[in-house]
Amino acid sequence: MEPHEYAGQDAVGLRQLIRSGAVGAAEVEAAARRAIELVNADLNALALPLFEPALAHDPAGPLAGVPFLIKDSQPFARGVPFAIGSRAIRGAVAGVDHELMSRFRAAGLVTLGQTTTPEMALSFATESVRYGLTRNPWDLERGVGGSSGGAAALVAAGAVPLAHANDGAGSIRVPAAACGLVGLKPSRGRIPCGPLIGEAAFGHSAEFAVTRTVRDAAHLLDAIGAPPVGEKYAAPPPSRPYTDELRADPGRLRVALTTAAWSGVAVDPQVAAVAVNAGKVLDWIGHTVTEASPAVDPDLLVEAMMLGFIAAGAALLRAPRRPDPALLEAVTRQVIAETESFTALDMMAAVDAQHQVTRPVGLFFEDHDLLVTPTLGRLPARHGTLDYNDPKYSTRSWLRHIFEYGPFTAPFNVSGNPAISLPLGQSREGLPIGVQLVAAQGREDLLLRVAAQLEQAVPWHDRKPAIYADTASPR
């Protein structure tokens, strides 16, 4: 299998080739290994050398033979080291599979390696002291977003068709937007977070993946999206397979559009224009589009998001071996210090803020079927824009800083709504611009129907970044 043949296929395409006998799973894996090594020399997106052999998986699974990568945070895979992007976590090896990892194996995904993340996955820039800069295949001087930045870089560069990602404030959608990908954050309770975690970031964090196509997102969601057993949150099961939604008519929807950030931070005109154009396309398709926005208080949002950061600090403080503070980056040290001083009253205030964000979002979707916003407020940031190792930040000021860059994603982690970023435009410089769609709790079906309409109306598959896995072959 030649590099251009491999990189030109999404996950579903590769699986169809394997099933038809046109290519063998071993040949696909070999092509993936060559592609990853080719682009990673420029991108620095792998946390470890490639696994040899690939992690065990079911050869009869629905995505059997499809190359895949996991993130250096979770899901934990039995026997695989992890560091969560930190120099201070040394010698940690997962003793059991995360439930999600078991589902990836059952789906037949061929896990070949582990991708970079910022320390503790608490930044919108994948630029840790441990791993260095992960570079954007569209422009090596720019970042890939975070925290699932290594995954996004390698998928965007054609090295793998999809890769695991998770999202506690935008960490699937932000790198998807920065790298020109599809990034679906499922509803709270759609994907398991156990058994090692009882409630991921107080319910703010969701597990899934970044993909290049909407159909790959639908097929993966069908493969791994069964309601978790015994967990605090469980999203309602779908009425039919998500892949059926790709061809389903969503009807005439009530679509709200906003390009104004709730914090009042300025939004790049090029970014706003792509979101506005998405609204025009949806209107042309036949939906009713109006300017409207849920009432999100930016100060309450920051207070609610403290829960996720305090959860990260508590995990470090409760670890069997506490990390050496001298080896931690500055914001992590601050998060630990504030976690130790956080009181029960502080916790209750943060939980109350969570409710005060969630309620107006829920009410908004009583009157609207879909919300359209930019994903990021700016073009992909230059390296160093978000310096996680700068000691000037408190936890709250760091949250406000990253929300200046990505002001549109976090409310829907707090509320638990499903949201998807689609690569619907490019800047004058040729950089990708993402548009976020948000639906009511449990309505991934609706998101996928509309995402499929937009993918057909505004296709992005012919766009390739400068660093791409078929560079060695003629295009």
C-alpha positions in Angstrom: 0.0 0.0 0.0 1.5 3.3 -1.2 1.6 6.3 1.2 -0.9 8.3 -1.0 -3.3 5.3 -1.1 -3.1 4.9 2.7 -3.4 8.6 3.6 -6.3 9.1 1.2 -8.6 6.8 3.1 -10.6 7.5 6.3 -11.2 4.7 8.8 -14.3 3.4 7.1 -12.5 3.4 3.8 -9.6 1.4 5.2 -11.9 -1.1 6.8 -13.8 -1.6 3.6 -10.6 -2.3 1.7 -9.5 -4.8 4.3 -12.9 -6.6 4.3 -12.9 -6.8 0.5 -9.5 -8.4 0.5 -8.0 -5.6 -1.6 -5.4 -5.0 1.1 -4.4 -6.9 4.2 -4.5 -5.6 7.8 -0.8 -6.1 8.1 -0.1 -4.1 5.0 -2.3 -1.2 6.4 -0.4 -1.3 9.7 2.9 -1.2 7.9 1.7 1.8 5.9 0.6 3.5 9.1 3.9 3.0 10.8 5.7 4.5 7.8 3.3 7.4 7.7 3.6 8.2 11.4 7.4 8.1 11.3 7.4 10.3 8.2 5.4 13.2 9.6 6.3 12.9 13.3 9.9 14.0 12.5 8.4 17.4 11.8 5.4 17.4 14.2 6.8 15.9 17.5 3.4 14.4 18.3 4.3 11.0 19.7 4.8 10.7 23.5 6.6 7.3 23.2 8.2 5.2 20.4 5.6 3.3 18.5 4.3 0.1 20.2 5.9 -3.1 18.9 3.8 -5.0 18.4 0.5 -3.1 18.3 -1.8 -3.5 21.3 -4.0 -6.6 21.3 -7.4 -6.1 19.5 -10.3 -8.1 18.2 -9.7 -8.9 14.5 -13.4 -9.3 14.0 -14.4 -5.9 15.4 -16.4 -3.3 13.4 -13.2 -1.2 12.8 -10.8 -4.1 12.7 -7.4 -3.3 11.2 -7.8 0.5 11.4 -4.6 2.2 12.8 -5.2 4.2 15.9 -3.4 6.1 18.7 -4.2 6.9 22.3 -3.5 10.0 24.3 -0.9 10.2 27.1 -3.6 11.0 29.7 -6.2 8.2 29.5 -7.6 5.8 28.5 -5.0 3.7 30.3 -3.9 0.6 28.6 -2.6 -2.3 30.6 1.2 -2.5 30.6 1.6 0.9 28.8 3.5 3.7 30.6 1.9 7.1 31.0 3.1 10.5 32.1 0.2 12.9 31.4 2.7 15.2 29.8 4.7 15.7 32.9 8.4 15.2 33.9 7.2 14.6 37.4 5.3 11.4 36.6 8.0 8.7 36.2 7.7 5.0 36.1 3.9 4.9 36.0 2.5 1.9 34.1 -1.2 1.1 33.8 -2.0 -2.1 35.6 -5.4 -2.6 34.0 -7.3 -1.4 30.9 -9.6 1.6 31.2 -13.1 0.5 30.2 -12.8 2.7 27.1 -9.6 1.0 26.2 -11.4 -2.3 26.3 -13.9 -0.9 23.9 -11.2 0.3 21.5 -9.7 -3.2 21.5 -13.2 -4.8 21.0 -13.7 -2.5 18.0 -10.6 -3.9 16.4 -8.7 -0.7 16.4 -4.9 -1.3 16.0 -3.3 0.9 18.6 0.1 1.8 17.5 1.3 4.5 19.9 0.6 7.3 22.3 0.2 11.0 21.5 1.4 14.1 23.3 -0.6 16.3 25.7 0.3 19.3 27.8 1.0 18.7 31.4 -2.1 17.4 33.2 -4.0 18.1 30.0 -4.8 21.6 31.4 -4.0 23.8 28.4 -5.2 24.7 25.0 -1.5 24.4 23.8 0.3 21.1 23.5 3.7 22.5 24.5 5.0 20.7 27.6 8.4 20.9 29.2 8.5 17.0 29.0 7.8 16.7 25.2 8.5 20.2 23.8 6.4 21.8 21.1 4.0 19.7 19.1 3.8 21.5 15.7 0.8 22.1 13.4 1.1 20.4 10.0 -0.5 23.5 8.4 2.2 25.8 9.8 5.1 24.5 11.9 5.4 27.9 13.7 1.9 27.5 15.1 0.4 25.2 17.8 -2.1 22.4 17.5 -4.4 23.4 20.3 -4.9 21.2 23.3 -5.1 19.2 25.2 -5.4 16.5 22.5 -2.9 18.2 20.3 -0.6 15.3 19.4 -3.7 13.3 18.3 -4.9 16.1 16.1 -1.5 16.8 14.5 -1.1 13.2 13.4 -4.7 12.7 12.1 -4.5 16.0 10.2 -1.2 14.9 8.6 -2.7 11.7 7.4 -0.7 9.5 9.7 -3.8 7.8 11.1 -7.4 8.3 10.2 -8.6 8.8 13.7 -7.1 9.0 17.2 -8.4 9.0 20.8 -9.0 12.5 22.3 -10.7 13.7 25.4 -12.4 17.0 26.3 -12.6 18.8 29.7 -13.0 22.4 28.4 -12.6 22.0 24.7 -9.7 19.6 24.4 -11.3 17.7 21.4 -12.8 20.6 19.6 -10.0 23.1 20.1 -7.3 21.0 18.4 -9.8 19.8 15.8 -10.3 23.4 14.9 -6.6 24.3 14.9 -5.8 21.3 12.7 -8.7 21.2 10.3 -10.5 18.1 11.7 -13.9 16.8 12.9 -14.0 16.9 16.7 -17.1 15.4 18.4 -17.5 15.8 22.2 -20.3 13.4 23.2 -22.9 14.0 25.8 -22.1 13.6 29.4 -22.5 9.9 30.2 -22.3 8.7 26.6 -18.7 7.2 26.9 -17.4 5.5 30.1 -14.8 7.1 32.2 -14.1 4.2 34.7 -13.1 2.1 36.3 -10.1 4.2 37.6 -12.1 7.4 37.7 -15.6 7.7 39.2 -16.6 11.0 37.7 -14.2 12.6 35.3 -13.6 16.3 36.3 -17.0 16.4 38.1 -18.7 15.4 34.9 -17.0 18.0 32.7 -14.7 15.7 30.8 -15.8 13.5 27.8 -13.9 10.8 25.9 -13.9 10.3 22.2 -11.6 11.0 19.2 -10.6 13.4 16.4 -11.4 12.2 12.8 -11.1 13.6 9.3 -14.7 12.7 8.3 -18.1 12.8 9.9 -18.8 9.2 9.0 -15.8 8.0 10.9 -17.1 9.8 14.0 -20.5 8.1 13.6 -19.0 4.6 13.1 -16.7 5.0 16.1 -19.6 6.3 18.3 -21.6 3.2 17.3 -18.6 1.0 18.2 -17.8 2.4 21.7 -20.8 4.5 22.7 -22.9 2.1 24.8 -24.0 3.6 28.1 -21.5 3.0 30.9 -22.6 0.5 33.6 -22.5 1.7 37.2 -21.3 5.2 36.5 -23.0 8.4 37.9 -24.0 9.7 34.5 -25.6 7.7 31.6 -26.9 9.4 28.5 -30.1 8.1 26.9 -29.3 5.3 24.4 -29.8 6.2 20.7 -33.0 5.0 18.9 -30.9 3.6 16.0 -27.3 3.3 14.9 -25.5 6.7 14.5 -24.4 5.7 11.1 -28.1 5.7 10.0 -28.2 9.4 10.9 -25.7 10.3 8.2 -28.4 9.9 5.6 -31.4 11.0 7.7 -33.2 14.2 7.1 -33.1 16.4 10.2 -36.2 18.4 9.1 -36.4 22.1 9.3 -34.4 23.1 12.4 -34.4 26.2 14.6 -30.7 27.2 14.4 -29.2 29.9 16.6 -26.0 31.6 15.5 -23.6 33.7 17.5 -20.1 35.0 16.9 -20.0 37.0 20.2 -18.0 35.5 23.0 -19.8 35.4 26.4 -16.7 37.0 28.0 -16.7 39.9 25.6 -13.2 39.0 24.2 -12.7 40.0 20.6 -13.2 37.3 17.9 -11.0 37.4 14.8 -13.1 38.7 11.9 -11.9 35.8 9.6 -13.1 33.3 12.3 -16.4 35.0 12.7 -17.0 35.1 9.0 -16.7 31.4 8.6 -19.3 30.8 11.3 -21.6 33.3 9.7 -21.1 31.6 6.3 -22.0 28.3 8.0 -25.3 29.9 9.1 -25.9 31.0 5.5 -25.3 27.5 4.3 -27.8 26.1 6.9 -30.3 28.7 5.8 -29.8 27.7 2.1 -30.3 24.0 3.1 -33.7 24.9 4.6 -33.2 25.5 8.3 -34.4 28.7 10.1 -31.3 30.6 11.3 -31.5 33.5 13.8 -29.0 35.3 15.9 -29.3 34.1 19.5 -27.2 32.8 22.3 -27.6 31.1 25.7 -27.1 33.4 28.7 -23.7 32.3 30.0 -22.1 34.3 32.8 -18.3 34.2 32.1 -17.4 34.6 35.8 -19.7 31.7 36.8 -18.2 29.7 34.0 -14.7 30.2 35.4 -15.9 29.2 38.9 -17.6 26.1 37.5 -14.5 25.1 35.6 -12.5 25.3 38.8 -14.0 21.9 39.6 -12.1 20.2 36.8 -8.8 21.8 37.8 -9.3 20.9 41.4 -10.1 17.3 40.4 -6.7 17.3 38.6 -4.9 18.7 41.6 -6.6 16.1 43.9 -5.6 13.3 41.7 -1.9 14.3 42.0 -2.2 14.8 45.8 -3.8 11.3 46.2 -1.4 9.5 43.9 0.6 6.7 45.4 3.7 8.7 44.8 3.3 12.5 44.9 5.1 14.2 42.0 8.2 16.2 42.8 7.0 19.9 42.7 10.4 20.9 41.3 9.6 18.9 38.2 6.1 20.3 37.7 5.2 23.2 35.5 4.2 26.5 37.1 0.4 26.2 36.6 0.3 22.7 37.9 2.1 23.8 41.0 -0.4 26.5 41.4 -3.3 24.1 40.9 -2.0 21.8 43.6 -1.5 24.7 46.0 -5.0 25.9 45.4 -6.4 22.4 45.7 -4.9 22.0 49.2 -6.5 25.3 50.3 -9.9 24.6 48.7 -12.6 24.2 51.4 -15.9 22.5 51.4 -17.6 25.9 51.1 -15.4 26.6 48.0 -16.5 23.3 46.5 -20.1 24.0 47.1 -19.8 27.5 45.5 -18.2 25.9 42.4 -20.9 23.2 42.2 -23.5 26.0 42.5 -21.8 27.9 39.6 -21.9 24.7 37.6 -25.7 24.6 38.0 -26.0 28.3 37.2 -24.3 27.7 33.9 -26.1 24.4 33.1 -29.7 25.7 33.6 -29.7 28.5 31.0 -28.0 26.3 28.5 -30.7 23.7 29.0 -33.5 26.3 28.7 -31.9 27.6 25.5 -32.4 24.3 23.8 -36.1 24.3 24.7 -36.4 27.0 22.0 -33.6 26.1 19.6 -32.5 22.8 18.1 -28.9 23.8 17.3 -26.4 26.5 18.3 -23.7 27.5 15.8 -20.6 29.4 17.1 -16.9 29.6 16.1 -14.9 26.9 17.8 -11.8 29.1 18.6 -11.9 32.9 18.8 -8.6 33.2 16.8 -6.5 31.5 14.2 -4.2 28.7 15.5 -1.9 30.4 17.9 1.8 30.8 17.5 4.0 28.7 19.8 4.4 30.3 23.3 1.1 32.2 23.2 -0.2 30.0 26.1 2.8 29.5 28.4 1.7 26.9 31.0 5.0 27.3 32.7 4.6 31.0 33.5 4.4 31.4 37.3 2.3 34.6 37.1 -1.0 32.7 36.7 -3.4 31.6 39.4 -5.8 28.8 38.4 -8.6 31.3 37.7 -6.4 33.7 35.7 -5.1 30.7 33.7 -8.6 29.7 32.8 -9.4 33.3 31.7 -6.2 33.3 29.6 -7.0 30.1 27.7 -10.6 31.2 27.3 -9.4 34.3 25.5 -8.1 31.9 22.8 -11.0 29.4 23.0 -14.0 31.2 24.4 -16.8 29.1 23.0 -16.3 25.5 24.1 -16.2 25.2 27.9 -19.9 26.0 28.7 -20.9 22.7 27.1 -18.5 20.7 29.2 -20.2 22.2 32.3 -23.7 21.6 30.9 -22.8 18.2 29.4 -24.3 19.0 25.9 -22.9 17.3 22.8 -20.9 19.5 20.5 -18.9 19.1 17.3 -16.3 21.2 15.6 -16.2 21.0 11.8 -13.4 22.4 9.5 -15.7 24.7 7.4 -13.2 27.3 6.4 -9.7 28.6 5.9 -8.0 31.9 6.6 -6.3 34.1 4.0 -3.1 32.4 5.3 -4.4 29.0 4.5 -5.0 28.0 8.2 -8.0 25.9 9.2 -11.0 27.5 10.9 -13.5 25.4 12.8 -17.2 26.0 13.5 -18.9 24.5 16.5 -22.4 23.0 16.5 -24.1 22.3 19.8 -27.3 20.3 20.4 -29.5 19.4 23.4 -28.3 16.8 25.9 -28.3 13.3 24.3 -28.8 14.6 20.7 -25.6 13.4 19.0 -28.0 12.0 16.3 -29.0 15.6 15.4 -25.4 16.8 15.4 -24.4 14.0 13.0 -27.3 14.6 10.6 -26.5 18.3 10.3 -22.7 17.7 10.2 -23.3 15.3 7.3 -25.3 18.0 5.5 -22.5 20.6 6.0 -19.8 18.1 4.9 -21.6 17.6 1.6 -22.4 21.3 1.1 -18.9 22.6 2.2 -16.5 19.7 1.6 -13.1 19.9 3.1 -11.5 16.6 2.1 -9.3 18.0 -0.7 -7.5 20.3 1.7 -4.1 19.0 2.8 -1.6 20.6 5.2 2.0 21.2 4.2 3.1 18.2 6.3 1.2 15.2 5.0 1.8 11.5 5.0 1.8 11.2 1.2 4.5 13.8 0.7 6.9 11.2 -0.6 4.5 10.3 -3.4 3.0 12.4 -6.3 -0.3 14.0 -5.5 
